[in-house]
């Protein structure tokens, strides 16, 4: 295996990095003939979440599909290039031929996706506090009372009843519904409603002749959904980008400015491809992009403007002279030429 290219990508390449930004790397490698024809072909190697490399054939396939991240590698600022094999220059010399009409869907599509992510109502950071606090089955129990259903806890408090003196008996043909009994003298050994560590309600043995206090329903599906949400939230909390979270908390717009930063960048790059036939990875409007990230502008107003620009992209690409696709014969010959120039590959 031979590394053909390695570069610093992401915010440090765009010029939008902050003091706490990670350093991300992407690159391209070539495998030997033995690896290619045998069972050891690997189209991608992920060293870590911040470092990833693509086998040259896979890299060219992604370029052919107008993948924005791969196209950016062809236009990196010189100071971001860490390593470059002479064989990679063969690709760089032909980089313009990878700019096609497909960039409308890839760059424009990614921009739309960033807007959707930015204002997604299901973002964990926008969850209401009562949704992210840990609950028990007790919180999903409801009692029928005077023609209405009320939370079990309210029913007990309202009637000055002790949950530990309650007993439940399952009702046939009524899913997750129970007869609720009460023993004021605590002599019948009722089990209560639910144990502190349990994920279900508890049943009790009730002597014949006892009359139920009410009918109780346990919303088991609601509790199960809450448990899944809570686990997702805990996972997000442990893995979240703290600075990104702080940014959103500070501007209080409940919209992820970093997603919109990328939306603006992708839109600008798409416009450059259609009108200038090039990509500027190092963004000339980096300060503007950082203001978007930090929510120093009205983000809802930005979204409205960006959506209008996305609609106008179609006309820009129609008026461009970009080819519809990358020529298949060209990309095949390019791959063979790169491989033939790798005399020193292991």
Secondary structure, 3 states (H helix, E strand, C coil): CEEEEEEEECHHHHCCCCCCCCCEEEEEEECCHHHHHCCCCCCEEEEECCEEEEEHHHHHHHHHCCCHHHHHHCCCCHHHEEEECCCHHHHHCCHHHHCECHHHHHHHHHHHHHHHHHCCCCCHHHCCHHHHCCCCHHHHEEEEECCEEEEHHHHHHHCCCCHHHEEEEECCCCCCEEEEEECCCCCCCCCCCCCCCCCCCCCCCCCCCCCCCEEEEECHHHHHHHHHHHHHHHHHHHHCCHHHHHHHHHHCCCCCHHHHHHHHHHHHHHHHHHHHCCCCCCCCCHHHHHHHHCCCCCHHHHHHHHHHHHHHHHHHHHHCCCECCCCHHHHHHHHHHHHHCCCCCC
